[in-house]
Amino acid sequence: MEVKQMMRAMVLEAAKEKLRLELRPIPQPDDKQLLLKIQACGVCRTDLHIVDGELTQAKFPLILGHEIVGTVEAVGKGVKRFSLGERVGVPWLGGTCQHCRYCRTQQENLCEQARFTGYHLDGGYAEYTVANEQFCFAIPKRYSDLEVAPLLCAGLIGYRSYRLVGDGEKIGFYGFGAASHILLQVARHQGRQVYAFTRPGDDLGQDFARSLGAVWAGGSEQSPPDSLDGAIIFAPVGALVPVALKAVVPGGVVVCAGIHMSDIPSFPYQILWQERVLRSVANLTRQDGEDFFALARQIPIQTQVSSFPLTQANVALDCLRQGKIKGAAVLVP
C-alpha cells in the first residue's frame, strides 16, 4: 500500500473555533504552482478577523496564514520564474482572473474573482503549501526568514496605504503594530515625521515607537502637538476616523488601512470639509510588492518579531488580540 507523505497543519474548522493540529497529505503543485516548504509564516490581524467571523467568505476547513516564507521543493508544469531551492514569499493576493477591467487597468487588487491566501486558499500555518508562482515574490537575501515574513502583508499593504496618504511631511499612524513599525522606518528614511498613536495607556508601545524614530507618541485619545498632513488608521477601530479627520490639515488624507473595521460613528461635515479625503485600501497588487521589495533592498528595515512554534498558533493569535505583541508575531514550523 502506498504511504502518502504527510505534514502538520493548524486547521480552522469554522469561525469562532480554536485551530486544531492535524496531519494532512502534502499538497502537490498544479500548473504554474510551486510546492513550498514553509520556513516562517507571519500572524496577521486579518487572521483574527477570519477566526472571529468578521470576514465571512472564508472556505472551511481552512489553513490560515498569508505572510509565507518558503523554499521551492517541487514545481508544476509551466513554472518559469522560480527554481528548486529558491526562497520565495507568498502574500495575501493569491490569484486573479487577469482579464477583467480591474486586472486590465492595474487595479487587480479589486478583481471580483480574486483569491486570497489563507482565506480562499490554504495558507501558511503548516509545514508545506502550494502557491501560484505568478503571485509570489523573490525576497531580499539580507533578511532572515523571521525578519522578512511580516513584510509580506504588514509591509506590502502598509506600503500601499503609505503611498496613498500623500507626500506630506507629518503623518499620523493610528495603531502601532506590525505595519506601523515597518512603515515608520520607511518614512524616517525618506525624511518624514511620524506621530504614533497607541491604545490609551500603552506606555511600552509609545516607547517602542519613539525608539524607531517617531517624533511624538501618545494615546489615541490625545491630540498631536502639530497638525498632520495625513494619517493612516491601522487599528480596526471606526471611532478613530473622526479623530484622525480632526487632526489633519485642509487637503489632508486619512487612509483606512485594514480589511475590517468597526462601525464609523457619525461626525460633523465640518471635519471633512476643506477637501480633506477619507479613503480605504483594499488588498495589494503585484506591482505594490515589487516596488516595496525594491525599497526593502535599500533600507535596512528591522522587524521586531516574536516567534512561536507552529503548534502554538492559538497562543500567538490570542497574544495579538490582547495587544501583547511588540512588532509582529511569526510562526515557525
C-alpha positions in Angstrom: 0.0 0.0 0.0 1.3 3.4 -0.9 2.1 5.6 2.1 1.3 9.3 1.5 3.7 11.9 2.7 2.1 13.9 5.5 2.5 17.3 7.0 1.4 19.1 10.2 -1.1 21.9 9.8 -3.1 24.1 12.2 -6.6 24.0 10.8 -9.6 26.2 11.4 -12.8 24.1 11.0 -15.2 27.0 11.5 -15.3 30.7 12.6 -15.0 31.3 16.4 -13.3 28.0 17.0 -9.8 27.2 18.0 -7.3 26.0 15.4 -6.6 22.2 15.6 -3.4 20.4 14.8 -3.9 17.9 12.0 -1.9 15.6 9.8 -2.6 16.2 6.2 -1.2 15.0 2.9 1.4 17.3 1.5 -0.2 19.1 -1.4 1.1 18.6 -4.9 1.7 21.6 -7.3 -0.6 22.1 -10.2 0.2 24.0 -13.4 2.2 27.2 -12.6 2.3 26.3 -8.9 5.2 25.9 -6.5 5.3 23.4 -3.7 6.9 25.3 -0.8 8.5 24.0 2.4 7.5 26.7 4.8 10.2 28.3 6.9 8.1 31.0 8.6 4.6 32.5 8.4 3.5 35.8 9.9 0.4 36.1 12.1 -1.7 39.0 10.8 -4.7 40.8 12.3 -6.7 39.7 9.2 -6.2 36.1 10.5 -8.0 37.3 13.7 -10.9 38.8 11.7 -11.3 35.4 9.9 -11.2 33.4 13.2 -13.7 35.8 14.8 -16.1 35.6 11.9 -15.8 39.2 10.9 -14.7 38.2 7.4 -17.4 35.9 6.1 -16.2 34.5 2.8 -13.6 32.1 4.1 -13.6 28.5 2.9 -13.7 25.9 5.7 -11.9 23.9 6.8 -9.0 26.4 6.3 -5.3 26.7 6.9 -4.7 30.4 7.8 -1.6 32.5 7.0 -0.6 34.8 4.2 2.8 36.0 5.2 4.6 32.9 4.0 8.4 32.4 3.5 9.3 29.1 1.9 11.8 27.3 -0.2 10.8 25.6 -3.5 10.5 21.8 -3.1 8.8 21.0 -6.4 7.3 22.8 -9.4 4.2 22.2 -11.6 4.0 22.5 -15.3 4.7 25.9 -16.8 6.7 27.3 -13.9 9.3 29.7 -15.2 10.1 32.3 -12.5 11.5 30.2 -9.7 13.7 27.1 -9.4 14.1 24.3 -6.9 15.7 25.6 -3.6 14.9 29.2 -4.1 13.4 31.2 -1.3 10.1 33.0 -2.1 7.4 34.9 -0.4 3.6 34.3 -0.6 1.3 37.3 0.1 -2.4 37.8 0.7 -3.2 38.1 -3.1 -3.1 34.5 -4.3 -4.7 34.8 -7.8 -6.9 36.9 -10.0 -8.8 36.4 -13.3 -6.2 38.6 -15.1 -8.7 39.7 -17.8 -11.5 41.8 -16.1 -11.5 45.6 -16.2 -9.7 45.8 -12.9 -6.9 43.4 -13.9 -6.5 45.2 -17.2 -6.1 48.7 -15.6 -3.5 47.9 -12.9 -6.3 47.5 -10.2 -6.1 43.7 -9.8 -6.5 44.3 -6.0 -10.2 44.9 -6.9 -10.7 41.9 -9.1 -14.1 40.3 -8.2 -12.7 36.8 -8.8 -9.5 37.4 -6.7 -8.5 34.5 -4.4 -6.7 35.3 -1.2 -4.1 33.2 0.6 -5.2 31.8 4.0 -8.8 32.8 3.2 -10.0 31.2 -0.1 -6.7 29.2 -0.5 -4.9 27.2 2.2 -2.1 29.3 3.7 1.0 29.0 5.8 0.0 27.7 9.2 1.5 24.4 8.1 4.8 22.8 7.1 4.1 22.9 3.3 1.8 24.9 0.9 1.3 25.4 -2.8 1.1 28.8 -4.5 0.8 30.3 -8.0 4.3 31.4 -9.0 2.8 34.5 -10.7 1.7 35.9 -7.4 4.9 35.0 -5.4 7.8 37.3 -4.8 11.5 37.0 -4.8 12.5 38.3 -1.4 15.7 40.2 -0.4 18.6 38.0 0.8 19.5 40.5 3.5 16.6 39.4 5.7 16.2 36.2 7.6 13.0 34.1 7.3 11.7 35.5 10.5 12.5 39.1 9.6 11.0 39.0 6.2 7.7 37.3 7.0 5.9 40.4 8.3 7.0 42.3 5.2 4.6 40.1 3.1 1.5 41.8 4.4 2.2 44.3 7.1 4.8 45.7 4.8 3.1 45.3 1.5 -0.4 46.5 2.3 1.0 49.0 4.7 3.2 50.4 1.9 0.2 50.7 -0.4 -1.6 52.7 2.4 1.5 54.8 3.0 1.8 55.8 -0.7 -1.9 56.8 -0.8 -1.6 59.1 2.2 0.3 61.6 0.0 3.7 63.4 0.3 3.1 65.4 3.4 5.9 65.8 5.9 3.9 65.0 9.1 2.0 61.7 9.2 0.0 60.1 11.9 -0.2 56.3 12.5 -3.2 55.3 14.5 -2.5 51.8 15.9 1.1 50.9 16.4 1.6 47.2 15.4 3.3 45.2 12.7 2.6 47.5 9.8 3.3 50.8 11.7 6.7 49.7 13.0 7.7 48.8 9.4 6.4 51.9 7.7 7.8 54.2 10.4 11.2 53.2 9.3 10.4 53.8 5.6 9.0 57.3 6.5 12.1 58.1 8.6 14.4 57.1 5.7 12.5 59.5 3.5 12.9 62.3 5.9 9.2 62.4 7.1 7.9 62.8 10.6 5.7 60.2 12.2 3.3 60.8 15.0 2.4 57.4 16.6 -1.0 56.8 18.4 -1.4 53.7 20.5 -4.1 52.3 22.8 -4.5 54.7 25.7 -2.0 53.9 28.4 0.2 51.8 26.3 3.5 53.2 27.5 5.6 50.4 26.2 4.1 50.8 22.7 4.8 54.5 22.8 8.4 53.9 23.9 8.8 51.4 21.1 7.5 54.0 18.5 9.9 56.6 19.8 12.8 54.1 19.7 12.1 53.6 16.0 12.2 57.4 15.3 8.6 58.7 15.9 8.8 62.4 16.7 5.9 62.0 19.1 3.9 59.1 20.6 0.8 59.1 22.7 -2.6 57.5 23.2 -5.3 57.6 20.5 -7.4 59.9 22.8 -4.7 62.6 22.7 -4.3 65.4 20.1 -0.9 65.6 18.4 1.2 68.6 19.2 1.1 69.6 15.5 -1.5 69.4 12.7 -0.9 66.4 10.5 -0.6 66.4 6.7 -2.1 62.9 6.6 -2.9 59.9 8.7 -3.2 56.1 8.3 -5.6 54.2 10.6 -4.1 50.7 11.1 -6.3 49.8 14.1 -9.7 48.3 13.2 -11.5 50.9 15.2 -14.1 53.0 13.4 -14.2 55.6 16.1 -10.7 56.7 15.1 -11.9 58.0 11.7 -13.3 61.3 13.1 -10.4 61.6 15.5 -8.0 61.4 12.5 -10.0 63.8 10.4 -9.9 66.4 13.2 -6.1 66.0 13.3 -5.3 66.6 9.6 -4.9 69.9 7.8 -7.2 71.0 5.0 -6.5 68.9 2.0 -5.1 66.1 4.2 -5.8 62.4 3.5 -7.0 59.8 6.1 -6.4 56.3 4.9 -8.2 53.3 6.5 -5.7 50.5 6.0 -7.5 47.5 7.4 -9.7 44.9 5.7 -12.2 45.2 8.5 -13.2 48.0 10.8 -15.8 48.5 13.5 -18.6 50.9 12.5 -17.7 54.5 11.9 -19.7 56.9 14.1 -21.5 59.9 12.6 -19.4 63.0 12.5 -20.0 66.7 11.5 -19.3 67.5 7.9 -17.1 70.4 9.1 -14.2 68.0 9.9 -14.3 66.5 6.4 -14.8 69.9 4.7 -11.9 71.9 3.1 -11.1 69.0 0.7 -10.0 66.5 3.4 -10.0 63.0 1.9 -11.2 59.8 3.6 -10.4 56.6 1.7 -9.9 52.9 2.2 -7.2 50.5 1.0 -8.1 47.0 -0.4 -5.6 44.2 -0.7 -2.5 44.8 -2.8 -1.2 44.5 -6.4 1.8 42.6 -7.5 3.4 45.9 -8.5 3.0 47.1 -4.9 5.1 44.1 -3.9 7.8 44.7 -6.5 8.1 48.3 -5.5 8.2 47.6 -1.8 10.8 44.9 -2.0 12.9 47.1 -4.2 12.8 49.6 -1.4 13.4 47.0 1.2 16.6 46.1 -0.6 17.8 49.6 0.0 16.5 50.4 3.5 17.7 48.2 6.4 14.2 47.7 7.8 14.4 46.0 11.2 11.3 44.0 12.0 10.7 43.3 15.7 9.5 39.7 15.8 8.0 37.4 18.5 8.3 33.8 17.2 6.0 30.9 18.1 6.1 27.2 17.2 3.5 26.2 14.7 1.6 24.3 17.3 1.2 27.5 19.4 -0.8 29.3 16.7 -3.7 29.8 19.0 -1.4 31.4 21.6 0.0 33.7 19.0 -3.5 34.8 17.9 -4.6 35.4 21.5 -1.5 37.5 22.2 -2.2 39.6 19.1 -5.8 40.0 20.1 -4.8 41.2 23.6 -2.2 43.7 22.2 0.7 41.8 23.7 2.8 41.5 20.5 5.6 44.1 20.1 6.0 44.4 16.4 4.9 41.2 14.6 4.2 37.5 15.5 5.7 34.8 13.3 5.0 31.0 13.4 7.9 28.6 12.8 7.1 25.0 11.7 
